[in-house]
Amino acid sequence: MKHNRLGTTGLDVSDVGLGTFEWGHRVDAGTAQRLIDDFAAAGGNLVELPSSGLHAAAVFGQLDVPDEIVLAARVGVSLSESSHIELGLGRARILDQVAHLLQASGRDHLDILVLDVFDDDVERAETASAIDTLLTLGTVRYVGVSHHTGWQLAEMRGAGIPIACAISEYSLLNREADAELRPAADYAGVGLIAGAGLGRGVLSDKYHRGTPQDSRLAGELADYVSPYLDDRSGQVLAGVRRAATALGVSTTDIALAFNRDRGIASTLISVRTPEQLAQIVDSDVALEPEIAEVLEQIS
């Protein structure tokens, strides 16, 4: 697996990152250990904990994790109960959430702390002060943002927060980041990490002939997947299928290759089984310019 420099930092990350969205839910510790082992053996190093991810952190804390793993974890979202979500980047919330993540994961530091919201109500100086404290203590080594626009990224950097990366949903089915965030990140030397790089699973083409019983669409995440099953997405996926057939590869290969071609530092994939992971870590397709251009046009 290839590695890329994260923006202008000294940190290298694998071009595929392991998301843990379903750890502690549909992925238990035994399966997670196999995923970590196989991922590291293939050269992967970036593991991401989801927002309000103490369930995933607790599973992570039970594992034998190789030293080379780079752990990214999100703060800014508090989920005290399923019906009550609080957002914010105040000093107390950031420091408390980092402490809880470290305790749950069994780590003494987070490689990348991701600010998962943009907080209009808290002074940037307060957020910057909390980040500076964590960096000085060594409990955080790099800082990223998620769910930020281009101008919000610039404002956070202007407040003195050393943003190394921005996480944004990015795939052939969602290229909204191209309008503002991606140019801003490129200008500032900030690496872009793609969330939902397989279009919430749709680009794997698993729904072509129906809904698998063990899929997200068949369960409680149906509302998460269904927006990408519209006519426009179907037209994009048809073009991806044609490209895959022409190259003798899978639609997953094409989706990952497109993100690499677009200069994405790492694409996060939240697989649930070692078999799913094997299809991804073995993917090393490079797109010819003509095919990349067609995919860009249809998406």
C-alpha positions in Angstrom: 0.0 0.0 0.0 1.3 3.4 -0.9 1.9 6.2 1.6 1.4 9.9 1.1 2.7 12.9 3.0 -0.1 14.6 5.0 -0.1 18.1 3.5 3.1 19.8 4.4 3.7 18.0 7.6 6.2 15.3 8.3 3.5 12.6 8.8 3.0 9.9 6.2 -0.4 8.1 6.0 -1.5 5.1 4.0 -3.6 5.9 0.9 -6.3 3.8 2.4 -7.4 4.4 6.0 -9.3 2.0 8.3 -12.5 3.5 9.6 -14.0 2.0 12.8 -17.6 3.3 12.3 -19.1 0.0 13.3 -16.6 -1.2 15.9 -18.5 -2.0 19.1 -21.7 -2.6 17.1 -21.4 -5.0 14.2 -17.7 -5.5 14.6 -16.5 -7.2 17.8 -12.9 -7.1 19.2 -12.0 -10.5 17.7 -12.9 -9.3 14.2 -11.3 -5.9 14.8 -8.0 -7.6 15.8 -8.0 -9.5 12.5 -8.7 -6.2 10.6 -5.9 -4.4 12.3 -3.5 -7.2 11.7 -4.3 -7.6 8.0 -4.4 -3.8 7.5 -0.9 -3.3 9.1 0.5 -6.4 7.2 -0.6 -4.8 3.9 1.2 -1.5 4.8 -1.8 0.4 6.2 -1.3 2.7 9.1 -4.1 5.2 9.4 -7.0 4.2 11.7 -9.8 6.6 12.4 -12.2 6.7 15.4 -15.7 8.1 14.5 -17.3 11.1 16.2 -18.5 10.3 19.7 -16.6 7.1 19.2 -16.0 5.7 22.7 -17.5 2.4 21.6 -14.9 2.1 18.9 -12.2 3.4 21.2 -13.0 0.8 23.8 -12.7 -2.0 21.2 -9.4 -0.4 20.0 -8.1 -0.5 23.6 -8.6 -4.2 23.7 -6.4 -4.9 20.7 -2.7 -5.6 20.2 -1.9 -2.6 18.0 1.3 -2.3 16.0 3.5 0.7 16.8 3.2 2.1 13.3 -0.6 2.7 13.5 -1.5 6.4 13.3 -4.7 7.0 15.3 -7.0 9.8 14.3 -9.9 10.6 16.7 -12.6 13.2 16.6 -13.8 15.6 19.3 -16.5 18.3 19.4 -19.6 16.0 19.5 -21.1 14.8 22.7 -23.8 12.1 22.6 -25.1 11.7 26.2 -28.1 9.8 24.8 -29.3 8.8 21.4 -31.8 11.7 21.3 -29.5 14.4 22.6 -26.4 15.6 20.7 -24.3 18.5 21.8 -21.7 20.2 19.6 -18.9 22.6 20.5 -15.2 23.3 20.7 -15.0 24.9 24.1 -11.8 24.2 26.2 -13.5 21.9 28.7 -15.3 19.8 26.1 -12.1 19.3 24.1 -9.9 18.4 27.0 -12.5 16.1 28.6 -13.1 14.3 25.3 -9.4 13.8 24.7 -9.0 12.4 28.2 -11.9 10.0 27.7 -10.5 8.8 24.3 -7.1 8.2 25.7 -8.5 6.2 28.6 -10.8 4.1 26.4 -8.2 3.5 23.7 -5.3 2.7 26.1 -3.1 5.2 24.4 -0.9 8.0 25.8 -1.4 10.2 22.8 -3.6 10.8 19.7 -1.7 11.1 16.5 -4.3 13.3 14.9 -7.0 15.1 16.8 -9.9 16.0 14.5 -12.1 18.9 15.4 -15.4 17.5 14.1 -17.5 20.7 14.1 -17.1 24.4 13.4 -18.2 26.2 16.6 -19.6 29.7 15.9 -20.3 30.3 19.6 -16.9 29.8 21.1 -14.0 32.2 20.6 -11.3 30.8 18.3 -8.8 31.8 20.9 -10.3 29.4 23.4 -10.2 26.5 21.0 -6.7 27.4 20.0 -5.6 27.5 23.6 -6.9 24.1 24.3 -5.2 22.7 21.3 -1.9 24.4 22.3 -2.1 22.8 25.7 -2.6 19.3 24.2 0.2 19.8 21.7 2.6 21.0 24.4 1.7 18.1 26.7 2.3 15.7 23.8 -1.1 14.1 24.1 -1.9 15.3 20.6 0.7 15.4 17.8 -1.3 16.8 14.8 -4.6 18.5 14.3 -7.3 18.1 11.7 -10.8 19.3 11.0 -13.9 17.8 9.7 -17.3 19.2 8.5 -15.5 22.5 7.8 -15.9 24.7 4.7 -12.9 26.3 3.0 -13.4 29.6 4.8 -13.8 27.9 8.1 -10.6 26.0 7.5 -8.9 29.3 6.8 -10.3 30.9 9.9 -9.1 28.1 12.2 -5.6 28.4 10.7 -5.8 32.1 11.1 -6.5 31.6 14.8 -3.2 29.9 15.2 -4.4 26.3 15.1 -1.9 24.2 13.0 -4.3 22.3 10.8 -2.6 19.4 9.2 -5.6 17.8 7.4 -9.2 18.2 6.6 -11.6 15.2 6.5 -14.5 15.5 4.1 -16.8 13.0 2.4 -15.3 12.6 -1.1 -16.0 10.0 -3.8 -17.3 9.7 -7.4 -20.8 10.2 -5.9 -19.9 13.2 -3.8 -17.4 15.8 -4.9 -18.8 18.8 -3.0 -15.4 19.4 -1.5 -14.1 20.4 -5.0 -16.0 23.6 -4.9 -14.3 25.2 -1.9 -12.6 23.0 0.6 -10.2 21.2 -1.7 -8.8 24.4 -3.3 -8.5 26.0 0.2 -6.7 22.9 1.5 -4.3 22.8 -1.4 -3.5 26.5 -1.1 -2.8 26.1 2.6 -0.8 22.9 2.3 -3.4 20.9 4.2 -3.9 17.2 3.4 -7.4 16.0 2.4 -8.7 12.8 3.8 -11.7 11.3 2.1 -14.5 10.0 4.2 -17.1 7.5 2.8 -14.7 7.0 -0.2 -16.9 4.2 -1.6 -20.0 6.4 -1.7 -21.3 4.9 1.6 -20.8 1.5 0.1 -22.7 2.1 -3.1 -19.6 2.2 -5.3 -18.7 -1.3 -4.3 -21.8 -2.2 -6.5 -23.2 -4.4 -3.7 -26.8 -3.1 -4.4 -26.8 -3.8 -8.1 -29.0 -6.8 -7.8 -30.9 -6.1 -4.6 -30.2 -5.4 -0.9 -27.9 -7.9 0.9 -29.4 -8.8 4.2 -26.2 -7.9 6.1 -25.7 -4.5 4.4 -26.2 -1.1 5.9 -29.2 -0.4 3.6 -30.9 -3.4 5.1 -30.4 -2.2 8.7 -30.5 0.9 10.8 -28.3 2.8 8.4 -30.7 2.8 5.5 -31.2 6.5 5.7 -27.4 7.0 5.4 -27.1 4.9 2.2 -30.3 5.6 0.4 -29.5 9.2 -0.8 -26.8 7.6 -3.1 -29.3 5.3 -4.7 -31.0 8.0 -6.8 -30.9 8.3 -10.6 -27.9 10.5 -10.8 -25.8 8.1 -8.7 -27.1 5.3 -10.9 -25.7 7.0 -13.9 -22.4 7.6 -12.3 -22.2 4.0 -11.2 -23.0 2.8 -14.7 -20.0 4.7 -16.0 -17.8 3.3 -13.2 -19.0 -0.2 -14.2 -17.9 0.4 -17.8 -14.5 1.6 -16.7 -14.1 -1.4 -14.4 -15.1 -3.8 -17.2 -12.7 -2.2 -19.6 -9.8 -2.6 -17.2 -10.8 -6.0 -15.9 -11.1 -4.7 -12.3 -13.8 -4.0 -9.8 -15.9 -0.9 -9.3 -14.2 -0.6 -5.8 -10.8 -0.5 -7.6 -12.0 2.4 -9.8 -13.4 4.3 -6.9 -10.2 4.1 -4.9 -8.1 4.9 -8.0 -10.1 8.0 -8.8 -9.5 9.4 -5.3 -5.7 8.7 -5.6 -5.7 10.4 -9.0 -7.4 13.5 -7.4 -4.6 13.8 -4.9 -6.5 12.6 -1.8 -4.0 11.7 0.9 -6.0 8.8 2.3 -9.4 7.3 1.7 -11.3 6.0 4.7 -13.0 2.7 4.3 -15.2 1.2 7.1 -15.1 -2.5 6.3 -16.6 -5.1 8.6 -14.9 -8.3 7.6 -11.3 -9.4 6.6 -12.7 -10.5 3.3 -13.9 -6.9 2.5 -10.6 -5.5 3.6 -8.6 -7.9 1.4 -10.4 -6.5 -1.7 -9.4 -3.0 -0.7 -5.8 -3.3 0.5 -4.9 -5.3 -2.7 -6.3 -2.5 -4.9 -3.5 -0.6 -6.7 -5.1 0.4 -10.0 -3.7 3.6 -11.7 -6.0 5.4 -14.1 -4.9 6.4 -17.5 -5.5 10.2 -18.0 -8.3 9.5 -20.6 -10.3 7.3 -18.1 -9.7 9.8 -15.2 -11.0 12.6 -17.4 -14.2 10.7 -18.3 -14.8 9.8 -14.7 -14.4 13.4 -13.7 -16.9 14.5 -16.3 -19.6 12.0 -15.4 -19.3 12.6 -11.7 
